[in-house]
Amino acid sequence: MTADDLSAPLGQKASKKKRFVLPIAAPEAMMGGVGLFVVAVFVGWALFANDPFGGEPMVVVPTATSSANSDAQAARSDAPSVAGQGPNRYDGPIPGKATPLNPAPGAQTTVTIIDGTSGKRQEVEVPGPQQDIRQSATVESRLLDTSRHGAIPKIGADGVRPAEAYARAANLPAGKPDSPRIAIVIGGLGIGATNTTAALAKLPGAITLAFSPYGAGVERQVARARADGHEVLLQAPMEPFDYPDNDPGPQTLLTSLLPDQNLDRLHWLMSRFQGYVGVVSLMGARFTASERMLTPVLYEIAKRGLIYLDDGASPRSLASQIAGASGLPFAKAEVVLDAVPTPAHIDQALARLEAIARERGVAVGIATALPATVDRIAQWAKAAESRGLVLVPITAAVLKPKAG
């Protein structure tokens, strides 16, 4: 302790001047400046640089294009190539022109197969695409109307109805015009690819096929069926009594909707594929029992030049009465062939169908595309003619033959 400290007044201290000290060291300040400079460079590059790949590394190498591809590019381009604007856009092969990208129907294409382990190369000749199946099962544009959902059937300007245009001729035996006729409709097609393929492979063309509107590839399946000689029906889902616990699917016709709403749903169903001769109900015990709901639907089907088949599942259906009043060509299935889907019961149901045909002259049966059903009906059809029966498409059981 010094003498000055002893003589200084209590509570007072002499103030001392503090030296100015930088808050950060000089090296840290230099590093911060460098960092700010780098950030500024990147921000400026992002704002003004013309690089759509964001600086991603890339390599540019010359490539040789085939003459066919170049021809296709030049033909499909919307504008001539301009230097500095890149190559013309290629939108696909030119329709009708045979190129390596688009071989002509029936032409062969050579494909080189390389073994990934040994490197061995093998050239294989692959047949080109055959004629489009739809060309042999054409849909007539004059019989198509427009709707907000797509094309739907209509009666042609010359009065031709789709049911007549797409009908298949019945092969009646010569000299036996009064032979008992049987029409069989197989439904539930277009959803399961396996069952649909089996039905197309095993069933004769005289059997009518009914397709669901929900299948992803239903248009091509319908075209295949028609090319094989089958008449086609559209299955229209209608409200059952236990709806919605038992739901036929989207756009089901419902008694809770307004008539115009059901007609809009019917147009959606009609637009899923084309080339069918008529409509068949799917479920629908409640809907077909409602005169107020069913009447406008059947009138619309008649207006579109189609036939209507009641699946026979509901004894309360009013379809026959309403169809008669609207002039709608109509039929009702007398026998559900696979109500019990076992071979023995299916055979018994076919026997009942034969008896009805012999008694009335014509009979209609309906079934689903279950494997056992398809197998039994295919076997039965092979021997039907030998028993004096004629298997006919559904229009032969509904439409009156034209005179002359």
Secondary structure by P-SEA (a helix, b strand, c coil): cccccccccccbbbbbbbcccccccaaaaaaaaaaaaaaaaaaaaaacccccccccbbbbbbbbbcaaaaaaaaaaccccccccccbbbbccccccccccccccccbbbbbbbbcccccbbbbbbbbcccccccccccccccccccccccbbbbbcccccccccccbbbbbccccccccbbbbbbbccccccaaaaaaaaacccccbbbbbbccccaaaaaaaaaaaabbbbbbbbbbbcccccccccccccccccccaaaaaaaaaaaaacccccccccccccccccccaaaaaaaaaaaaaacbbbbccccccccaaaaaaaaaccccccccccccccccaaaaaaaaaaaaaaaaaccbbbbbbcccaaaaaaaaaaaaacccccbbbbcccccccccccc
